[in-house]
């Protein structure tokens, strides 16, 4: 007597496939969000350690934060230290810069890098695979360069480091000071900064703490802008705003490089 063999019918197989497809549609976005959250947490840890390294540097340097090589004529810092050099900002030929300055306190070049995309070779600021090379996914607030920590009137509110959307060999400075009297800076509201994780990014502050912020929650004051901000959008002047106003939501149309104003850390 032959035994009867059990098998799935076509309808049953289609039902199982449909259930798997539904579960995949539900779970894949969850996995993607979890992965993004993990990257954000890792970057926050990195910038926290870099910020603490800078505070330790200041403690050992008469309360003064790292500086960057300055033009002997203008006195303004080199905004792109390491560009074009074989070891980036860690190159022996590169003079003083914030990345090299805090390295003895963090002792890991990996801490300078986040999940931001690597800049492809072909330009002087591209990513370097060379062992011992300096690459950075973060930019230093130019208004903090060479400043005394106790001279900052709102030490817990002033950003020292911010994430940028790419990783390259430069110890980048952003915003950038361009006048000493009065103290002026620009490049405060540009869409390739603070825009790695859902229109937000990680920031380290001059008291050593670090936090994630959406771009539209960061105030001009947080970068040291002490007065009225002259705001431009894609090259066109759009008006003046208070320093307590927030940065723009980062889109392709909000590359406000020319936005500028007074930047006095002692008058916030």
C-alpha positions as CSV (number, residue, x, y, z in Angstrom):
1,X,0.0,0.0,0.0
2,X,1.5,3.3,-1.1
3,X,1.8,6.1,1.6
4,X,0.4,9.5,0.7
5,X,3.0,12.3,0.4
6,X,2.1,15.7,1.8
7,X,3.2,18.8,-0.1
8,X,2.5,22.5,-0.2
9,X,-0.1,23.7,-2.7
10,X,0.6,26.6,-5.0
11,X,-1.7,28.8,-3.0
12,X,0.0,27.9,0.2
13,X,3.4,28.8,-1.3
14,X,2.1,32.1,-2.6
15,X,0.7,32.9,0.9
16,X,4.1,32.2,2.5
17,X,6.0,34.3,-0.1
18,X,3.5,37.1,0.5
19,X,4.0,37.0,4.3
20,X,7.8,37.0,3.9
21,X,7.5,40.0,1.5
22,X,5.4,41.9,4.0
23,X,7.8,41.2,6.9
24,X,10.7,42.3,4.7
25,X,8.9,45.5,3.8
26,X,8.4,46.2,7.5
27,X,11.8,45.2,8.8
28,X,14.2,46.5,6.2
29,X,13.5,50.2,7.0
30,X,13.9,49.3,10.7
31,X,17.3,47.8,10.0
32,X,18.3,50.8,7.9
33,X,17.3,53.2,10.7
34,X,19.2,51.1,13.3
35,X,22.3,51.2,11.1
36,X,22.1,54.9,10.7
37,X,21.5,55.3,14.5
38,X,24.6,53.2,15.1
39,X,26.7,55.4,12.8
40,X,25.4,58.5,14.5
41,X,26.3,57.2,17.9
42,X,29.8,56.2,16.8
43,X,30.4,59.7,15.3
44,X,29.1,61.3,18.5
45,X,31.6,59.2,20.5
46,X,34.4,60.3,18.2
47,X,33.6,64.0,18.4
48,X,33.2,63.8,22.2
49,X,36.7,62.4,22.5
50,X,38.1,65.0,20.1
51,X,36.5,67.7,22.1
52,X,37.9,66.4,25.4
53,X,41.3,66.1,23.7
54,X,41.0,69.8,22.8
55,X,40.1,70.7,26.4
56,X,43.1,68.8,27.7
57,X,45.3,70.6,25.2
58,X,44.0,73.9,26.5
59,X,44.6,72.8,30.1
60,X,48.3,72.2,29.2
61,X,48.6,75.4,27.1
62,X,47.7,78.2,29.5
63,X,44.0,77.7,28.9
64,X,44.3,78.3,25.1
65,X,42.8,76.1,22.4
66,X,44.8,74.8,19.4
67,X,45.6,77.3,16.7
68,X,46.3,76.9,13.0
69,X,49.2,78.4,11.1
70,X,48.5,82.0,10.3
71,X,49.3,84.2,7.3
72,X,52.2,86.4,8.4
73,X,50.6,89.4,6.6
74,X,46.9,89.1,7.4
75,X,47.2,87.1,10.6
76,X,44.3,84.9,9.5
77,X,44.5,81.1,9.9
78,X,45.1,78.6,7.1
79,X,41.6,77.3,6.6
80,X,42.6,74.0,4.8
81,X,45.7,72.7,6.6
82,X,47.1,69.5,5.0
83,X,45.7,70.1,1.5
84,X,47.9,68.6,-1.1
85,X,50.3,67.0,1.4
86,X,51.2,63.3,1.3
87,X,50.1,62.7,4.9
88,X,47.4,65.4,5.0
89,X,47.2,67.5,8.2
90,X,49.6,65.1,9.9
91,X,52.3,65.6,7.3
92,X,55.7,66.7,8.9
93,X,55.7,69.6,6.4
94,X,52.4,70.9,7.7
95,X,52.9,73.5,10.5
96,X,50.5,74.0,13.4
97,X,46.9,72.9,12.9
98,X,44.1,71.8,15.2
99,X,44.2,68.2,14.0
100,X,47.9,67.7,14.7
101,X,47.7,69.7,17.9
102,X,45.2,67.5,19.7
103,X,46.5,64.2,18.4
104,X,48.8,63.5,21.4
105,X,45.6,63.7,23.6
106,X,43.5,61.3,21.5
107,X,46.2,59.0,20.1
108,X,44.0,57.6,17.3
109,X,43.6,58.9,13.8
110,X,40.4,56.8,13.5
111,X,38.6,59.2,15.9
112,X,38.9,62.0,13.3
113,X,36.7,60.0,10.9
114,X,33.0,59.3,10.8
115,X,30.7,57.4,8.3
116,X,30.8,60.4,6.0
117,X,31.8,59.6,2.4
118,X,35.5,59.6,1.5
119,X,36.5,62.3,-1.0
120,X,37.8,60.5,-4.1
121,X,41.4,61.0,-5.3
122,X,42.1,63.6,-7.9
123,X,41.9,66.7,-5.8
124,X,44.4,68.0,-3.3
125,X,42.0,67.5,-0.4
126,X,41.1,63.9,-1.2
127,X,41.0,61.0,1.3
128,X,44.3,59.3,2.0
129,X,44.8,55.5,2.6
130,X,48.5,56.0,3.5
131,X,49.3,54.7,7.0
132,X,49.7,57.6,9.4
133,X,47.9,60.1,7.2
134,X,45.5,62.6,8.7
135,X,41.9,62.5,7.4
136,X,39.0,64.3,9.1
137,X,35.2,64.2,8.9
138,X,34.9,67.2,11.3
139,X,35.7,70.9,11.0
140,X,36.9,73.3,13.6
141,X,35.2,76.5,14.4
142,X,37.7,79.1,13.2
143,X,36.5,81.6,15.9
144,X,37.8,79.2,18.6
145,X,41.3,78.9,17.2
146,X,43.9,80.1,19.7
147,X,41.2,81.4,22.0
148,X,41.2,81.2,25.8
149,X,38.5,78.8,27.1
150,X,37.8,81.2,30.1
151,X,37.6,84.1,27.7
152,X,34.5,82.6,26.1
153,X,31.4,84.1,27.7
154,X,29.1,81.1,27.0
155,X,31.5,78.1,27.1
156,X,28.8,75.5,27.1
157,X,27.0,77.1,24.1
158,X,29.9,77.6,21.6
159,X,30.5,74.9,19.1
160,X,34.1,73.8,18.7
161,X,33.8,70.9,16.2
162,X,31.0,70.0,13.7
163,X,30.5,67.1,11.4
164,X,30.8,67.5,7.6
165,X,29.4,65.4,4.8
166,X,32.8,64.1,3.6
167,X,36.1,62.9,4.8
168,X,39.3,64.3,3.4
169,X,42.9,65.1,4.3
170,X,42.4,68.6,5.6
171,X,42.1,70.0,9.1
172,X,39.3,72.2,7.9
173,X,38.3,75.4,9.6
174,X,34.6,76.5,9.3
175,X,33.4,79.2,10.0
176,X,36.3,81.3,8.8
177,X,37.4,84.6,10.4
178,X,38.3,87.3,7.9
179,X,38.6,90.5,10.0
180,X,40.2,91.3,13.3
181,X,38.7,94.7,14.1
182,X,35.8,94.3,14.2
183,X,35.9,90.5,14.5
184,X,34.1,89.1,11.5
185,X,33.6,85.7,10.0
186,X,31.7,83.9,7.3
187,X,30.9,80.4,6.0
188,X,28.5,79.8,8.9
189,X,25.5,78.4,7.2
190,X,26.6,76.0,4.4
191,X,24.8,72.8,3.4
192,X,27.8,70.5,3.4
193,X,28.3,70.9,7.2
194,X,26.1,69.4,9.9
195,X,24.2,67.3,7.5
196,X,25.1,63.6,7.8
197,X,22.2,62.2,9.7
198,X,18.6,63.2,8.7
199,X,19.5,66.9,8.2
200,X,21.6,67.0,11.4
201,X,25.0,66.1,12.8
202,X,27.2,65.8,15.9
203,X,28.8,68.8,17.6
204,X,31.5,69.2,20.3
205,X,31.3,72.3,22.5
206,X,34.1,74.3,24.1
207,X,33.3,73.0,27.6
208,X,34.0,69.4,26.3
209,X,30.4,68.1,26.0
210,X,29.0,66.8,22.7
211,X,25.5,66.4,21.3
212,X,23.5,65.7,18.1
213,X,21.5,68.6,16.7
214,X,19.3,69.0,13.7
215,X,20.7,71.8,11.6
216,X,17.6,74.0,12.0
217,X,18.1,73.8,15.8
218,X,21.6,75.3,15.7
219,X,21.8,79.0,16.3
220,X,24.3,81.4,14.7
221,X,25.2,82.4,18.3
222,X,26.5,78.8,18.8
223,X,29.3,79.5,16.4
224,X,30.3,82.7,18.1
225,X,28.3,85.2,16.1
226,X,27.7,88.0,18.5
227,X,25.7,90.5,16.6
228,X,23.4,90.9,13.6
229,X,23.9,88.2,10.9
230,X,23.9,89.3,7.2
231,X,22.3,86.4,5.5
232,X,22.8,85.4,1.9
233,X,21.2,82.5,0.0
234,X,22.8,81.2,-3.2
235,X,24.7,84.5,-3.6
236,X,21.7,86.7,-3.1
237,X,21.2,88.9,0.0
238,X,18.0,87.9,1.8
239,X,18.2,90.2,4.9
240,X,19.6,90.5,8.4
241,X,18.7,88.1,11.2
242,X,19.5,88.0,14.9
243,X,22.3,85.8,16.2
244,X,19.6,83.8,18.0
245,X,18.1,82.7,14.7
246,X,18.8,79.2,13.5
247,X,20.7,77.9,10.5
248,X,18.8,76.8,7.4
249,X,17.5,73.4,6.7
250,X,20.3,71.9,4.5
251,X,19.2,71.6,0.9
252,X,20.9,72.2,-2.4
253,X,19.6,75.8,-2.4
254,X,20.8,76.7,1.1
255,X,24.6,76.9,0.5
256,X,24.9,80.2,2.3
257,X,28.7,80.6,2.2
258,X,28.5,84.4,2.2
259,X,26.4,84.7,5.3
260,X,28.6,86.7,7.7
261,X,28.7,88.9,10.8
262,X,30.5,89.9,14.0
263,X,32.1,86.9,15.8
264,X,33.2,87.8,19.3
265,X,33.3,84.9,21.8
266,X,33.5,87.3,24.7
267,X,30.3,89.1,23.8
268,X,27.7,86.4,23.6
